[in-house]
Structures are given as structure tokens and as C-alpha cells.
Amino acid sequence: MSFNIALSGLDATNTQLNTISHNIANASTYGFKQSRTEFSAVYNGMQPGGVEVAAISQNFDKNGSVSGTGRSMDMAINGNGFFVTKDHMGQTLYTRAGVFGTDKNNYVVGNTGAKLQGYSVDSNNNLLTGSVGDLQISTSSLAAKATDKLDFVANFDASSDVIDQAVNPFDPADPNSFNSSYTSKVYDSLGNSHTVTQYFTKTADNTWEVNVQVDGGSTPVQTVPVTFNTDGTLASPAGSFNVAFPAPGANAMSIDISLAGSTQFGAAFGVSTNNPNGYTSGELAGVRVEDNGMLFATYTNGQSQLQGQVILANFANPQGLAKTNGTAWTQSYSSGAPVMGTPGTGVLGDLTPGALEGSNVDLTSELVNLMTAQRNYQANAKTISTSDKLTQALFNAV
């Protein structure tokens, strides 16, 4: 009986050594979770029968250290959850390793080639919440968008002199015919830029005139009266005014200019908002990930376009997940069904873009455990050696 007990000890300790060796080997593996071997005593009726391995559990409660990498598509999870990926066989894999990039077809993939899953977008780049699929970055150029709105907020200098337009009729070439001016860049449907210049002329107390010219023309395309209340707030125009002009080779332009928020105080003329909404065409320049999992393509024209949103999954019993290659797990009966959602919602953690979660293995404790396992192995081997000597003594006595 003592032989069998000692053999069970050797077998269980050997399993523990394998677990410790596996932890040490993966001390630098991104997203790796430390394991431990758990033993339980065995009895044959009332007689001791040795030891067996009850379970090899993983530490999902402790996160690894998060370190910045500078790579825009690297992601680390702060808190609970797993990235959802699919391998080339269509099997769903769950991982904490956030090493992602793009393949030849511009799908977002991990370092094992598994495709990252998330919410996709429609043809207008609107997020399709609930529609989970492979995330892919569009490589097409971003088409130009014609400017159709210009938000303009400025302070008109109340101390400016009134200009007599009978003496100094408006002339953009004559600085004496206006008090101040400001130029905005706008874009037509082909992405060509145009300049819209507003000339501000004080015609009476609390009364101004705005002359709008395009591309340095000598004739205003629009003249708009502007009035202020005695407290310096804008009285009119209450809404926006429209400026329309032709664009060579492109669609005719129509821009609504809003002066809402402009003031007239005794301070120098100054512009606080000059925000046209159009842009020229652009080429794909890179990818940006937000902490809520939103995935954006960035373009050379400074614009961004939504490409999808990364989702995370969590389980009622992560210990029940089945281990597989590539620092990943698969769903099992014991783990329960995954609960999926966007980062930062429910019990799911946030994302840290441009960073990776390291292994949560504590090398110091693993080396101590290694020495303890070595001692246990030697002790069980000594039990076998002692039992062998006692048996030999019995044979000699017969």
C-alpha cells in the first residue's frame, strides 16, 4: 500500500511541477493567467490511499501589469472580460492578449491570425449595435464633403468708428471702407478649396454690415445687416444667412453662415469660432481605438470615420473555460454562456488603447513553489526507497 501512496504523491507532484514550469515559461506571455495545482486526499474506505490532483485552476482575479507599446491597435483590458475572436475554422476563441493588427484583407486579427469580433457598420458608417462579425478597416479613400454650414462666432469692437458709406463705399481693396475682416476655407463637392471672406463694416451704433466675398472676387456675393442689443448680445440675424455661388466643375455651393453667439463689446475684434463643416478627400493614414472600443479609420485630411466597435465577453465561471493554444480559451458547459457587451458597460472592463496586459505570473512565488515541489518529490521518492528496504528485509528473513 505504501508503494501506491508514494506513487500517487510522485504523480501529483509531477503534475504540479508541470504547472509551475508552464507558469515560468509564460511569465512574459501577454494576457497569460497563472495556474496552480490543487490536491485532494484519497481514501479507500477508511484506509489512506494517497493523493490526487483535484483541479488546475487559473487566477482570473488578478490582472497583469499594463504597459504602453505605442502601437495604435494594441489593446489592454482593465477589469473583467475577454476579447472575442474567431479562428480560420470558425471556432470562437476568448483571449486577454490584445496584440492586434491587420491582415492582407485589412481584417483586424490577433498574432495567431484569429479575427477580432465586434459590432460592424453599415454603408453610411452607422454602428449596427447587436450585429457581431469580423472587424475590417476600409482602405478606400474618403470622398470630399462640400461645405454647407459655417459656424462663426466673433466679438465686434463696440469702440470702432462708424464708416460713412457715402464717403467710403465698400471696396475690399480699400481698408478704410471696412473695420475688420476674416477668411474661412471651404470645400466644394470635388474637394477643391475656396475662400469665403467676411468684411465687417460699422454703419451706425450697434449696427453693422457684413459683405461676403468668395475667392478674392471684387463683388460681394451677399450683404447682410447685423444689429446688436444695448447689452452687446446679437439681435439679428436671428438664424443663419445663406451664401450661394458657383464652383467650377463641381456642384454649386450653398453655405448657411451662423453668427449665433457673436457679441459687441468694447474689446478688439476677435474670432472664437470659425468652423466650416466640409473637407477635401483623404487617403487612409491609420487606425485609432477609443477606450469604449470604437474603431476609427483616420485620413490624411484630418477626418476620422467609424469602422466598428470592439466587444468583450464575460462568463459566470471563467474557471470552467477550456484552455487552448494561442493564450486563449473556449466556452464549455462549466463556464456557462458568454455575456457580451461593449467595454465599460455592466461588469466589463474598459480598454486601454496602445497598451498590452502582461502575464500575471509572480516569478518569485513560482520559484518558491518549485523548491517546495522538488522537496515533496524527493520525500515521496524516499518513501518508496524506505518501503523497498523494509520489503527486502522481510524477504531476507524468510
C-alpha positions in Angstrom: 0.0 0.0 0.0 2.8 2.4 0.9 4.2 1.9 -2.6 0.9 3.0 -4.2 0.6 6.0 -1.9 4.1 7.2 -2.7 3.5 6.7 -6.4 0.3 8.8 -6.2 2.4 11.5 -4.5 5.1 11.4 -7.2 2.4 11.6 -9.9 0.6 14.5 -8.3 3.9 16.4 -7.6 5.0 15.8 -11.2 1.7 17.5 -12.3 2.5 20.4 -10.0 6.0 20.7 -11.5 4.4 20.8 -15.0 2.1 23.6 -13.9 4.9 25.6 -12.3 7.1 25.1 -15.3 4.3 26.3 -17.6 3.8 29.4 -15.5 7.5 30.2 -15.6 7.7 29.6 -19.3 4.8 32.1 -19.9 6.0 34.8 -17.5 6.4 37.1 -20.5 3.3 36.0 -22.4 0.7 38.8 -23.0 -2.6 38.0 -21.4 -1.5 34.8 -19.7 -3.2 33.7 -16.4 -1.2 32.0 -13.7 -2.3 28.4 -12.8 -2.0 26.4 -9.7 -2.3 22.7 -8.9 -4.8 21.8 -6.3 -4.6 18.4 -4.4 -7.1 16.3 -2.5 -6.6 13.3 -0.3 -7.7 9.8 -1.4 -9.2 7.1 0.9 -10.1 3.5 0.2 -12.8 3.1 2.7 -11.1 4.0 5.9 -7.6 3.3 4.6 -5.4 6.1 3.3 -4.9 5.9 -0.5 -2.6 8.8 -1.2 -3.3 12.0 -3.1 -4.8 13.1 -6.4 -4.9 16.3 -8.5 -8.4 17.8 -7.8 -8.0 20.7 -10.3 -5.6 23.0 -12.0 -7.2 26.4 -11.6 -6.2 29.8 -13.1 -6.1 33.2 -11.4 -8.6 35.3 -13.3 -9.0 37.7 -10.4 -5.5 39.2 -10.7 -4.8 41.3 -13.8 -1.3 41.6 -15.3 0.5 44.9 -15.5 -0.4 47.2 -18.3 2.4 48.7 -20.3 2.3 51.1 -23.2 3.5 50.0 -26.6 2.9 53.0 -28.9 1.1 50.7 -31.4 -2.4 52.1 -32.1 -4.1 48.7 -32.4 -2.7 47.1 -29.2 -5.4 46.9 -26.5 -5.4 46.0 -22.8 -8.5 45.2 -20.8 -8.8 47.0 -17.4 -11.1 44.7 -15.4 -13.2 41.8 -16.4 -13.8 40.4 -19.8 -12.2 38.7 -22.8 -11.6 39.7 -26.4 -13.8 37.7 -28.8 -12.0 36.2 -31.8 -12.7 33.6 -34.5 -10.0 31.3 -36.0 -9.8 30.2 -39.6 -12.1 27.2 -38.7 -14.8 29.5 -37.4 -14.2 28.5 -33.8 -14.9 31.3 -31.2 -11.9 31.9 -29.0 -11.7 34.2 -26.0 -8.4 35.9 -25.1 -6.9 38.6 -22.9 -3.9 39.0 -25.3 -4.6 42.3 -27.1 -1.9 42.1 -29.8 -3.9 43.1 -32.9 -3.1 44.2 -36.4 -4.5 43.9 -39.8 -4.1 41.1 -42.4 -3.8 41.3 -46.2 -7.6 41.9 -46.4 -7.5 44.5 -43.7 -9.3 42.4 -41.2 -8.3 43.1 -37.6 -6.5 39.9 -36.4 -4.5 38.8 -33.4 -1.0 37.4 -33.5 -2.4 33.9 -34.1 -4.4 35.0 -37.1 -7.8 34.9 -35.3 -10.2 37.7 -36.4 -11.3 40.1 -33.8 -15.1 40.3 -33.4 -17.2 43.4 -32.8 -20.2 45.5 -34.0 -20.0 46.3 -37.7 -21.2 49.4 -39.5 -23.5 50.0 -42.5 -22.7 51.6 -45.8 -23.1 55.0 -44.1 -20.7 54.1 -41.3 -23.5 54.0 -38.7 -22.9 51.5 -36.0 -25.0 48.3 -36.1 -25.4 47.5 -32.4 -26.0 43.8 -31.9 -24.6 42.8 -35.3 -21.5 40.9 -34.3 -18.9 40.0 -37.0 -15.3 40.3 -38.2 -14.0 43.8 -37.8 -12.5 45.2 -41.0 -10.8 48.5 -41.8 -11.9 50.1 -45.1 -9.0 51.0 -47.3 -11.0 53.2 -49.7 -10.3 56.9 -49.9 -12.6 59.2 -48.0 -14.7 61.3 -50.5 -14.8 65.0 -50.2 -17.7 66.7 -48.5 -19.0 70.0 -49.7 -19.3 72.7 -47.1 -22.9 73.7 -46.4 -22.6 75.2 -43.0 -20.3 77.7 -41.3 -20.5 78.4 -37.6 -18.8 81.8 -36.9 -18.6 83.5 -33.5 -16.8 86.8 -33.0 -16.7 89.9 -30.9 -17.4 93.1 -32.9 -15.4 96.0 -31.4 -18.0 98.4 -30.0 -15.4 101.2 -29.9 -14.8 101.1 -33.7 -15.5 104.2 -35.7 -18.7 104.4 -37.8 -17.8 104.4 -41.5 -19.7 106.7 -43.8 -20.5 104.5 -46.8 -21.4 107.6 -48.9 -17.8 108.7 -48.5 -16.1 105.3 -48.3 -18.3 102.8 -50.2 -17.4 99.2 -49.6 -14.3 98.2 -51.5 -12.3 95.1 -50.4 -9.2 96.7 -51.7 -9.7 99.8 -49.5 -9.2 99.2 -45.8 -10.9 102.4 -45.0 -14.2 101.0 -46.2 -14.5 98.3 -43.5 -13.5 97.8 -39.9 -12.3 94.2 -39.9 -12.3 91.0 -42.0 -11.9 87.3 -41.6 -11.4 84.4 -44.1 -12.7 80.9 -43.9 -11.6 77.9 -46.1 -14.5 75.9 -47.5 -14.6 72.9 -49.9 -16.8 72.1 -52.9 -18.1 68.7 -53.9 -14.8 67.8 -55.7 -12.8 68.7 -52.6 -11.4 71.9 -54.1 -10.9 74.6 -51.6 -12.4 78.1 -51.8 -12.1 81.1 -49.6 -15.1 82.9 -48.1 -14.1 86.3 -46.7 -16.4 88.3 -44.4 -15.9 92.1 -44.3 -17.4 93.8 -41.2 -18.4 97.5 -41.5 -19.9 99.5 -38.7 -22.6 101.7 -40.2 -24.2 103.1 -37.0 -24.2 102.5 -33.3 -25.0 98.8 -32.7 -25.4 98.3 -36.4 -23.0 96.6 -38.8 -22.9 95.3 -42.3 -21.3 92.0 -43.4 -20.2 91.8 -47.0 -19.3 88.2 -48.1 -16.9 87.6 -51.0 -15.6 84.3 -52.5 -12.1 83.6 -53.8 -11.0 87.2 -53.7 -13.7 88.5 -56.0 -14.3 92.2 -56.2 -18.1 92.0 -55.9 -19.8 90.8 -52.7 -22.0 87.7 -53.2 -24.0 88.6 -50.1 -24.6 91.7 -48.0 -26.2 91.1 -44.6 -27.2 93.7 -41.9 -26.2 92.8 -38.3 -27.5 94.5 -35.2 -26.8 94.2 -31.5 -28.7 94.9 -28.4 -27.5 97.5 -25.9 -26.1 94.8 -23.7 -23.8 93.6 -26.5 -25.8 90.5 -27.5 -26.7 89.7 -31.0 -30.1 91.0 -32.1 -30.2 90.0 -35.8 -29.9 87.9 -37.9 -31.7 85.5 -35.5 -30.8 82.5 -37.6 -28.3 81.9 -40.4 -27.9 83.6 -43.7 -27.2 81.8 -47.0 -24.3 82.4 -49.4 -24.5 80.7 -52.8 -22.0 80.7 -55.6 -20.9 78.5 -58.5 -17.9 76.2 -58.2 -16.1 75.4 -61.5 -16.6 71.8 -62.4 -18.4 71.0 -59.2 -21.9 71.4 -57.8 -23.0 74.9 -57.0 -22.2 75.8 -53.4 -24.8 76.9 -50.8 -23.4 77.7 -47.3 -25.5 78.7 -44.3 -23.5 81.1 -42.1 -24.5 81.4 -38.5 -23.3 84.3 -36.3 -25.2 83.0 -33.2 -23.2 83.7 -30.1 -21.4 86.8 -31.5 -21.1 89.8 -29.3 -20.4 93.5 -29.5 -18.2 94.6 -26.5 -15.6 97.3 -26.1 -12.7 95.0 -26.9 -10.7 94.3 -30.0 -12.2 92.3 -32.8 -11.6 88.6 -32.2 -12.9 85.3 -33.6 -13.6 82.5 -31.1 -15.3 80.0 -33.6 -14.6 79.5 -37.3 -16.0 76.1 -38.0 -16.9 75.1 -41.6 -18.2 71.5 -41.9 -16.7 70.4 -45.2 -13.4 68.7 -46.1 -11.4 67.6 -49.0 -10.8 64.0 -50.0 -8.3 61.9 -48.0 -6.3 58.7 -48.0 -6.2 56.2 -45.2 -3.5 57.2 -42.8 -4.0 54.9 -39.7 -6.4 53.5 -37.2 -7.5 54.8 -33.8 -9.1 52.9 -31.0 -11.1 54.6 -28.2 -11.4 53.3 -24.6 -15.0 52.3 -25.3 -13.9 50.0 -28.2 -14.8 52.4 -31.0 -12.6 51.7 -34.0 -11.9 54.7 -36.3 -10.0 55.0 -39.6 -8.0 58.2 -39.8 -7.4 60.0 -43.1 -4.8 62.4 -44.4 -7.4 65.2 -44.4 -7.7 65.0 -40.7 -11.0 63.3 -40.7 -12.0 60.1 -38.9 -14.6 57.5 -39.9 -16.1 54.9 -37.6 -15.3 51.3 -38.7 -16.9 49.3 -35.9 -16.7 48.7 -32.1 -14.8 46.0 -30.2 -16.9 43.9 -27.9 -15.9 41.9 -24.8 -17.3 38.8 -23.3 -17.6 37.6 -19.7 -18.6 34.3 -18.1 -20.3 33.3 -14.9 -17.5 30.8 -14.2 -14.2 31.7 -16.0 -12.5 28.7 -14.3 -14.7 26.5 -16.4 -13.3 27.8 -19.7 -11.4 25.2 -21.7 -7.7 26.1 -22.4 -6.4 26.1 -25.9 -3.4 27.3 -27.9 -2.6 30.9 -28.5 -3.3 32.1 -24.9 -7.0 31.6 -25.5 -9.9 29.8 -24.1 -13.1 28.2 -25.5 -16.6 28.1 -24.0 -17.5 24.9 -22.1 -20.6 23.6 -20.3 -18.9 24.5 -16.9 -18.2 28.1 -18.0 -21.7 28.9 -19.0 -22.8 31.1 -21.9 -20.9 34.3 -22.6 -22.4 37.7 -21.8 -21.2 40.1 -24.5 -21.2 43.9 -24.5 -19.1 47.0 -25.2 -16.2 47.9 -23.0 -17.1 49.8 -19.9 -20.7 48.6 -19.7 -22.0 46.3 -17.0 -19.3 44.3 -15.4 -17.0 44.6 -18.4 -13.7 46.5 -18.1 -12.5 49.4 -20.1 -9.9 49.3 -22.9 -6.5 51.0 -22.8 -5.5 51.5 -26.4 -1.8 51.4 -27.3 -1.0 49.1 -24.4 -0.9 45.4 -23.5 -1.6 43.4 -20.4 1.3 41.3 -19.3 1.3 37.9 -17.6 0.1 37.9 -14.0 2.7 35.2 -13.0 4.7 36.1 -9.9 8.1 34.6 -10.6 9.3 34.9 -7.0 6.4 32.8 -5.7 6.8 30.3 -8.6 10.4 29.7 -7.7 9.5 29.1 -4.1 6.8 26.7 -5.2 9.3 25.0 -7.4 11.6 24.3 -4.5 8.6 23.1 -2.4 7.5 20.7 -5.2 11.1 19.4 -5.5 11.2 18.7 -1.8 7.8 16.9 -1.9 9.0 14.8 -4.9 12.2 13.8 -3.0 10.2 12.9 0.1 7.8 10.7 -1.9 10.8 9.0 -3.6 12.3 8.5 -0.2 9.1 6.8 0.9 9.4 4.3 -2.0 13.1 3.7 -1.1 12.3 3.0 2.5 9.4 0.7 1.7 11.7 -1.2 -0.7 14.3 -1.7 2.1 11.6 -2.9 4.5 10.3 -5.4 1.9 13.9 -6.6 1.2 14.5 -7.1 4.9 11.3 -9.2 5.1 12.5 -11.3 2.1 15.8 -11.9 3.8 14.2 -13.0 7.0 12.1 -15.7 5.2 
